[in-house]
Amino acid sequence: MSNQFDPYREALVVEQHTIWPDAYEDWSPADRDRVATLLHAAPAEAADLDYIRQHTGFARVITVTEEDIERAAAT
């Protein structure tokens, strides 16, 4: 059930991962961290969201899109 916010799985998230496309490889670690923090603070709004089952819960994986960058820039 990729790309869909799931409150049940969200309650069991134990790890957060952010996948950055090559287009953003020149961004500083501080800029990436700031945007990743904003994206993971509102996972229901992420354009590309996935949950990966783990032994202890779920990992939330957000793949950054241009739409996400625009939303973060407005914040």
N, CA, C and O atoms as CSV, one atom per row, in Angstrom:
chain,resi,resn,atom,element,x,y,z
A,1,MET,N,N,0.840,-1.180,0.000
A,1,MET,CA,C,0.000,0.000,0.000
A,1,MET,C,C,0.890,1.250,0.000
A,1,MET,O,O,0.844,2.060,0.926
A,2,SER,N,N,1.652,1.382,-0.996
A,2,SER,CA,C,2.578,2.494,-1.116
A,2,SER,C,C,1.857,3.785,-1.493
A,2,SER,O,O,0.770,3.755,-2.069
A,3,ASN,N,N,2.464,4.901,-1.166
A,3,ASN,CA,C,1.966,6.229,-1.517
A,3,ASN,C,C,0.622,6.572,-0.884
A,3,ASN,O,O,-0.119,7.406,-1.406
A,4,GLN,N,N,0.311,5.937,0.230
A,4,GLN,CA,C,-0.926,6.253,0.911
A,4,GLN,C,C,-0.646,6.341,2.402
A,4,GLN,O,O,-0.072,5.423,2.988
A,5,PHE,N,N,-1.051,7.444,3.014
A,5,PHE,CA,C,-0.872,7.621,4.445
A,5,PHE,C,C,-1.726,6.593,5.179
A,5,PHE,O,O,-2.898,6.402,4.854
A,6,ASP,N,N,-1.134,5.938,6.162
A,6,ASP,CA,C,-1.833,4.908,6.920
A,6,ASP,C,C,-1.666,5.199,8.411
A,6,ASP,O,O,-0.581,4.997,8.956
A,7,PRO,N,N,-2.726,5.673,9.081
A,7,PRO,CA,C,-2.621,6.018,10.506
A,7,PRO,C,C,-2.161,4.848,11.377
A,7,PRO,O,O,-1.418,5.048,12.338
A,8,TYR,N,N,-2.595,3.636,11.050
A,8,TYR,CA,C,-2.175,2.472,11.833
A,8,TYR,C,C,-0.666,2.273,11.739
A,8,TYR,O,O,0.019,2.163,12.756
A,9,ARG,N,N,-0.158,2.228,10.514
A,9,ARG,CA,C,1.283,2.050,10.322
A,9,ARG,C,C,2.051,3.240,10.880
A,9,ARG,O,O,3.132,3.079,11.446
A,10,GLU,N,N,1.493,4.424,10.721
A,10,GLU,CA,C,2.154,5.637,11.211
A,10,GLU,C,C,2.392,5.564,12.722
A,10,GLU,O,O,3.423,6.019,13.217
A,11,ALA,N,N,1.434,4.991,13.444
A,11,ALA,CA,C,1.573,4.860,14.892
A,11,ALA,C,C,2.697,3.895,15.274
A,11,ALA,O,O,3.183,3.917,16.405
A,12,LEU,N,N,3.103,3.057,14.335
A,12,LEU,CA,C,4.140,2.060,14.594
A,12,LEU,C,C,5.477,2.383,13.922
A,12,LEU,O,O,6.354,1.522,13.852
A,13,VAL,N,N,5.641,3.608,13.430
A,13,VAL,CA,C,6.887,4.012,12.773
A,13,VAL,C,C,8.014,4.093,13.804
A,13,VAL,O,O,7.904,4.786,14.815
A,14,VAL,N,N,9.102,3.364,13.521
A,14,VAL,CA,C,10.265,3.377,14.405
A,14,VAL,C,C,11.504,3.960,13.714
A,14,VAL,O,O,12.501,4.257,14.371
A,15,GLU,N,N,11.439,4.120,12.396
A,15,GLU,CA,C,12.542,4.713,11.633
A,15,GLU,C,C,11.979,5.619,10.553
A,15,GLU,O,O,10.873,5.414,10.053
A,16,GLN,N,N,12.773,6.632,10.207
A,16,GLN,CA,C,12.401,7.545,9.122
A,16,GLN,C,C,13.555,7.603,8.133
A,16,GLN,O,O,14.712,7.781,8.513
A,17,HIS,N,N,13.217,7.450,6.853
A,17,HIS,CA,C,14.228,7.518,5.801
A,17,HIS,C,C,13.769,8.500,4.734
A,17,HIS,O,O,12.581,8.598,4.429
A,18,THR,N,N,14.721,9.219,4.177
A,18,THR,CA,C,14.424,10.168,3.111
A,18,THR,C,C,15.310,9.824,1.917
A,18,THR,O,O,16.531,9.728,2.040
A,19,ILE,N,N,14.680,9.642,0.772
A,19,ILE,CA,C,15.424,9.338,-0.453
A,19,ILE,C,C,15.452,10.603,-1.298
A,19,ILE,O,O,14.414,11.181,-1.621
A,20,TRP,N,N,16.659,11.018,-1.646
A,20,TRP,CA,C,16.859,12.244,-2.418
A,20,TRP,C,C,17.216,11.912,-3.862
A,20,TRP,O,O,18.174,11.175,-4.095
A,21,PRO,N,N,16.480,12.430,-4.832
A,21,PRO,CA,C,16.847,12.249,-6.245
A,21,PRO,C,C,18.180,12.952,-6.550
A,21,PRO,O,O,18.598,13.855,-5.825
A,22,ASP,N,N,18.821,12.531,-7.610
A,22,ASP,CA,C,20.113,13.102,-8.004
A,22,ASP,C,C,20.051,14.606,-8.235
A,22,ASP,O,O,21.065,15.291,-8.098
A,23,ALA,N,N,18.896,15.123,-8.578
A,23,ALA,CA,C,18.764,16.557,-8.850
A,23,ALA,C,C,19.094,17.409,-7.631
A,23,ALA,O,O,19.372,18.601,-7.767
A,24,TYR,N,N,19.067,16.818,-6.449
A,24,TYR,CA,C,19.325,17.574,-5.214
A,24,TYR,C,C,20.652,17.197,-4.564
A,24,TYR,O,O,20.868,17.480,-3.385
A,25,GLU,N,N,21.539,16.563,-5.320
A,25,GLU,CA,C,22.816,16.129,-4.751
A,25,GLU,C,C,23.721,17.289,-4.344
A,25,GLU,O,O,24.620,17.114,-3.521
A,26,ASP,N,N,23.491,18.462,-4.909
A,26,ASP,CA,C,24.339,19.603,-4.567
A,26,ASP,C,C,23.826,20.371,-3.349
A,26,ASP,O,O,24.441,21.358,-2.946
A,27,TRP,N,N,22.729,19.945,-2.765
A,27,TRP,CA,C,22.201,20.606,-1.562
A,27,TRP,C,C,23.091,20.278,-0.368
A,27,TRP,O,O,23.648,19.185,-0.275
A,28,SER,N,N,23.213,21.222,0.523
A,28,SER,CA,C,24.021,21.008,1.729
A,28,SER,C,C,23.281,20.048,2.665
A,28,SER,O,O,22.057,19.933,2.603
A,29,PRO,N,N,24.026,19.365,3.527
A,29,PRO,CA,C,23.374,18.478,4.502
A,29,PRO,C,C,22.379,19.231,5.394
A,29,PRO,O,O,21.346,18.677,5.770
A,30,ALA,N,N,22.682,20.472,5.729
A,30,ALA,CA,C,21.769,21.254,6.572
A,30,ALA,C,C,20.445,21.513,5.853
A,30,ALA,O,O,19.379,21.423,6.462
A,31,ASP,N,N,20.512,21.835,4.558
A,31,ASP,CA,C,19.291,22.072,3.789
A,31,ASP,C,C,18.478,20.779,3.644
A,31,ASP,O,O,17.252,20.789,3.761
A,32,ARG,N,N,19.163,19.690,3.395
A,32,ARG,CA,C,18.473,18.400,3.279
A,32,ARG,C,C,17.810,18.019,4.599
A,32,ARG,O,O,16.671,17.553,4.616
A,33,ASP,N,N,18.520,18.218,5.694
A,33,ASP,CA,C,17.961,17.891,7.011
A,33,ASP,C,C,16.729,18.735,7.310
A,33,ASP,O,O,15.745,18.227,7.849
A,34,ARG,N,N,16.775,20.017,6.966
A,34,ARG,CA,C,15.642,20.904,7.226
A,34,ARG,C,C,14.413,20.448,6.455
A,34,ARG,O,O,13.320,20.370,7.015
A,35,VAL,N,N,14.585,20.148,5.179
A,35,VAL,CA,C,13.462,19.711,4.351
A,35,VAL,C,C,12.964,18.336,4.803
A,35,VAL,O,O,11.755,18.113,4.871
A,36,ALA,N,N,13.869,17.421,5.110
A,36,ALA,CA,C,13.467,16.088,5.564
A,36,ALA,C,C,12.659,16.178,6.857
A,36,ALA,O,O,11.672,15.462,7.023
A,37,THR,N,N,13.067,17.045,7.763
A,37,THR,CA,C,12.335,17.232,9.014
A,37,THR,C,C,10.921,17.730,8.740
A,37,THR,O,O,9.963,17.247,9.344
A,38,LEU,N,N,10.789,18.685,7.842
A,38,LEU,CA,C,9.463,19.200,7.480
A,38,LEU,C,C,8.600,18.121,6.829
A,38,LEU,O,O,7.411,18.019,7.129
A,39,LEU,N,N,9.179,17.322,5.949
A,39,LEU,CA,C,8.420,16.278,5.268
A,39,LEU,C,C,7.947,15.199,6.236
A,39,LEU,O,O,6.806,14.744,6.157
A,40,HIS,N,N,8.821,14.796,7.141
A,40,HIS,CA,C,8.455,13.742,8.083
A,40,HIS,C,C,7.515,14.255,9.184
A,40,HIS,O,O,6.855,13.461,9.853
A,41,ALA,N,N,7.456,15.555,9.367
A,41,ALA,CA,C,6.518,16.132,10.342
A,41,ALA,C,C,5.080,16.070,9.827
A,41,ALA,O,O,4.134,16.085,10.615
A,42,ALA,N,N,4.918,16.001,8.519
A,42,ALA,CA,C,3.579,15.941,7.903
A,42,ALA,C,C,3.576,14.860,6.815
A,42,ALA,O,O,3.438,15.176,5.634
A,43,PRO,N,N,3.726,13.590,7.202
A,43,PRO,CA,C,3.851,12.536,6.192
A,43,PRO,C,C,2.607,12.361,5.315
A,43,PRO,O,O,2.713,11.873,4.190
A,44,ALA,N,N,1.460,12.744,5.802
A,44,ALA,CA,C,0.232,12.602,5.001
A,44,ALA,C,C,0.272,13.477,3.756
A,44,ALA,O,O,-0.441,13.208,2.789
A,45,GLU,N,N,1.094,14.518,3.768
A,45,GLU,CA,C,1.195,15.436,2.639
A,45,GLU,C,C,2.287,15.050,1.648
A,45,GLU,O,O,2.390,15.658,0.582
A,46,ALA,N,N,3.099,14.057,1.977
A,46,ALA,CA,C,4.200,13.653,1.100
A,46,ALA,C,C,3.663,13.070,-0.201
A,46,ALA,O,O,2.695,12.310,-0.201
A,47,ALA,N,N,4.297,13.431,-1.296
A,47,ALA,CA,C,3.864,12.960,-2.614
A,47,ALA,C,C,4.225,11.492,-2.839
A,47,ALA,O,O,3.489,10.778,-3.521
A,48,ASP,N,N,5.342,11.032,-2.281
A,48,ASP,CA,C,5.787,9.650,-2.469
A,48,ASP,C,C,6.152,9.066,-1.107
A,48,ASP,O,O,7.265,9.250,-0.614
A,49,LEU,N,N,5.207,8.367,-0.516
A,49,LEU,CA,C,5.340,7.823,0.841
A,49,LEU,C,C,5.225,6.311,0.787
A,49,LEU,O,O,4.405,5.766,0.048
A,50,ASP,N,N,6.049,5.640,1.570
A,50,ASP,CA,C,5.973,4.189,1.638
A,50,ASP,C,C,6.285,3.766,3.070
A,50,ASP,O,O,6.981,4.471,3.800
A,51,TYR,N,N,5.765,2.616,3.456
A,51,TYR,CA,C,6.060,2.019,4.758
A,51,TYR,C,C,6.704,0.667,4.514
A,51,TYR,O,O,6.225,-0.123,3.701
A,52,ILE,N,N,7.784,0.408,5.219
A,52,ILE,CA,C,8.484,-0.865,5.093
A,52,ILE,C,C,8.372,-1.592,6.426
A,52,ILE,O,O,8.758,-1.064,7.469
A,53,ARG,N,N,7.846,-2.797,6.379
A,53,ARG,CA,C,7.660,-3.599,7.583
A,53,ARG,C,C,9.005,-4.021,8.135
A,53,ARG,O,O,9.883,-4.465,7.396
A,54,GLN,N,N,9.158,-3.877,9.451
A,54,GLN,CA,C,10.359,-4.324,10.143
A,54,GLN,C,C,9.930,-5.181,11.327
A,54,GLN,O,O,8.740,-5.266,11.630
A,55,HIS,N,N,10.872,-5.805,11.989
A,55,HIS,CA,C,10.531,-6.650,13.137
A,55,HIS,C,C,9.918,-5.846,14.272
A,55,HIS,O,O,9.077,-6.357,15.013
A,56,THR,N,N,10.328,-4.604,14.413
A,56,THR,CA,C,9.881,-3.790,15.549
A,56,THR,C,C,8.797,-2.786,15.193
A,56,THR,O,O,8.333,-2.062,16.074
A,57,GLY,N,N,8.385,-2.715,13.962
A,57,GLY,CA,C,7.373,-1.744,13.534
A,57,GLY,C,C,7.509,-1.469,12.051
A,57,GLY,O,O,7.642,-2.391,11.246
A,58,PHE,N,N,7.474,-0.189,11.694
A,58,PHE,CA,C,7.583,0.205,10.289
A,58,PHE,C,C,8.625,1.307,10.126
A,58,PHE,O,O,8.860,2.106,11.032
A,59,ALA,N,N,9.231,1.328,8.966
A,59,ALA,CA,C,10.088,2.449,8.568
A,59,ALA,C,C,9.274,3.278,7.590
A,59,ALA,O,O,8.698,2.745,6.641
A,60,ARG,N,N,9.228,4.585,7.824
A,60,ARG,CA,C,8.566,5.505,6.898
A,60,ARG,C,C,9.610,5.967,5.905
A,60,ARG,O,O,10.664,6.465,6.299
A,61,VAL,N,N,9.331,5.810,4.620
A,61,VAL,CA,C,10.259,6.214,3.570
A,61,VAL,C,C,9.568,7.258,2.699
A,61,VAL,O,O,8.523,7.001,2.101
A,62,ILE,N,N,10.169,8.429,2.643
A,62,ILE,CA,C,9.658,9.497,1.794
A,62,ILE,C,C,10.695,9.758,0.710
A,62,ILE,O,O,11.855,10.053,0.999
A,63,THR,N,N,10.262,9.645,-0.535
A,63,THR,CA,C,11.114,9.999,-1.670
A,63,THR,C,C,10.760,11.426,-2.042
A,63,THR,O,O,9.614,11.719,-2.382
A,64,VAL,N,N,11.732,12.303,-1.977
A,64,VAL,CA,C,11.514,13.731,-2.194
A,64,VAL,C,C,11.143,13.997,-3.652
A,64,VAL,O,O,11.775,13.485,-4.576
A,65,THR,N,N,10.105,14.809,-3.831
A,65,THR,CA,C,9.671,15.219,-5.172
A,65,THR,C,C,9.713,16.743,-5.245
A,65,THR,O,O,9.851,17.425,-4.230
A,66,GLU,N,N,9.595,17.247,-6.436
A,66,GLU,CA,C,9.575,18.699,-6.629
A,66,GLU,C,C,8.388,19.322,-5.883
A,66,GLU,O,O,8.497,20.416,-5.331
A,67,GLU,N,N,7.272,18.623,-5.874
A,67,GLU,CA,C,6.077,19.085,-5.144
A,67,GLU,C,C,6.379,19.233,-3.650
A,67,GLU,O,O,5.945,20.195,-3.017
A,68,ASP,N,N,7.118,18.286,-3.099
A,68,ASP,CA,C,7.496,18.353,-1.685
A,68,ASP,C,C,8.401,19.550,-1.418
A,68,ASP,O,O,8.253,20.236,-0.407
A,69,ILE,N,N,9.334,19.794,-2.323
A,69,ILE,CA,C,10.258,20.933,-2.173
A,69,ILE,C,C,9.480,22.241,-2.190
A,69,ILE,O,O,9.749,23.130,-1.383
A,70,GLU,N,N,8.526,22.366,-3.093
A,70,GLU,CA,C,7.727,23.586,-3.167
A,70,GLU,C,C,6.918,23.802,-1.892
A,70,GLU,O,O,6.805,24.925,-1.401
A,71,ARG,N,N,6.354,22.712,-1.358
A,71,ARG,CA,C,5.591,22.820,-0.120
A,71,ARG,C,C,6.501,23.212,1.053
A,71,ARG,O,O,6.113,24.022,1.894
A,72,ALA,N,N,7.688,22.649,1.108
A,72,ALA,CA,C,8.633,22.968,2.185
A,72,ALA,C,C,9.127,24.410,2.070
A,72,ALA,O,O,9.368,25.064,3.085
A,73,ALA,N,N,9.278,24.905,0.850
A,73,ALA,CA,C,9.753,26.276,0.642
A,73,ALA,C,C,8.705,27.293,1.112
A,73,ALA,O,O,9.042,28.411,1.504
A,74,ALA,N,N,7.451,26.895,1.067
A,74,ALA,CA,C,6.372,27.794,1.502
A,74,ALA,C,C,6.303,27.880,3.020
A,74,ALA,O,O,5.640,28.763,3.563
A,75,THR,N,N,6.981,26.969,3.705
A,75,THR,CA,C,6.946,26.945,5.166
A,75,THR,C,C,7.960,27.876,5.767
A,75,THR,O,O,8.059,27.974,6.990
